[in-house]
Amino acid sequence: MNHLTPSKEHYIKAIHALSAKEGSTRISDIANALSVSKASVCAAVDALQALRLIERDSEHRVLLTKEGRQKAVLLTNRFALIRRFLVRALHIRPKTAKSDACALEHVVSDETLLSMNDFLEHNQNMNRDGGD
């Protein structure tokens, strides 16, 4: 799959979160969730649709494709793992860890993620508190 920009990754995660209950969401809901204009959402939706990560139904609702859902889950898990590592292993305050994880999730390698996960798994006493 083509590399997604951090912005497109944010859209995928937002669409995933917003469509969790009903399976789809609307442009206005995405715009409100991300504090961006509807025009910005439309441009992002067009780009994501070209990548076959989302589709729109006859009522113009936005739906993730199977590949889009898989990407959203991976992105969400990536963020959560980094945040958890920052809080539990490095004792970063949860608010700071959330902000830093948001930035790091776009640049950290899979190799580093696996090492973070291994570290947390092998140090179970760190898995008690983490603001999850």
N, C-alpha and C positions, 0 to 999 in steps of 0.2 A: 504494500500500500504506500501511496505517496506520503511523504513527511507532512505532518500538519503543523501549522504555526501555533504558537501558544494561544492566540486569539481563537482559532478554530477549535482547539482543544477545549477552551472554556465554553464555547457554544455547545459542543458535543456533551460535555458534562452537565450543562444547564438543561439541555433538552432531555437528557436521561432523567435527571432529578424531577423535572416538571411533568414528565410523561409517566412517572412511576405508577400513578393510580389509574389513569384512563388509557394509557398506551400512546397518547399523543398530546400535543400542546399547540398553542397558537403563537403567532408572531408577537402579538402584544404581550403575552405572558413572558416570553423570552426577553423582550425588550425591558420589561419591568424588572425581571430578575437580575439582569446584567447592567441595568441603568444605562442603556444605550438607546439610540433612536430605532424606530421601526425600519427605517431605510437601511441602517447598518445590519439589522437582523436579516432583512431580505437579501442583502448582498452575501452575507455569510451562508444563509440557507441555500442560495443558488450555487455557491462554491461547494458546499458539502453535498448537495444533490449531484453535482457533476462528478464528485468522488464516490458516489453511490453509498454514502454513509447515512443519508436521510432521503425521505420521499415525502410528497405532499398528497393528501387524499382529495377527493372531490369537494370537500368542505374547506380546503386550504389549511387543514391541520397538518402539523409537522410530526412525522413519525421516523424513528430510527429504523434503519434496515437491520438485518441480522448482523452484518459486519459493523454497523454503527453502534449497536448495542454492545458487541464484544469490545470495541474500542473504548466505549464509555466506561465499561466495567474495569478495563485495564487502567485507564486514566484515574478513575476514582480510587482504585486499590493502590496505585503508585503514590498518589497524594497522601493517602492514609498511612502507608508504610513510612514514608519520609517524615511525616508529622510525628508519628509514634516514636520513631528513632530519635528525633530531635528532643522530644520530651523525656523519654525514658533513659536513653543512653547518655545524652548530653545535658540533661536537666534544664533545657530551655523552657521558658514560660510558655504555656499553651497558646496565648495570643500571638507571641512572636513566632513560635513554631509553625502556627497556621500560615502566617504571612510568608515565612521563609520556605515552607514546603510548597507553597503555591508557585514561588519563583523557581525553586530547585527541580520540581517535577518535570520541567520542560527541558532540562539540560543534563540531568544525571543519567549515567549509563545503566543499562540492565545489569551489567556486572556489579556495579556499586550497589544497586538495589538488592541484588541477591545477597551480597555481603552484609548489608544492613539487616536483612531478614534473618540470615544465619546468626548474626551477632545477637539479635533479640531472642531468637529461639534457644540459643546456648546460654543465655543469661536470663533465665525464667524469672528471677526475682525482680527484674525490671518490667515485667509484664503486668504488674499489679495496678499501677496508677499511670494514667497518661492522658486523661481528659478525653477519652474516646466518646 
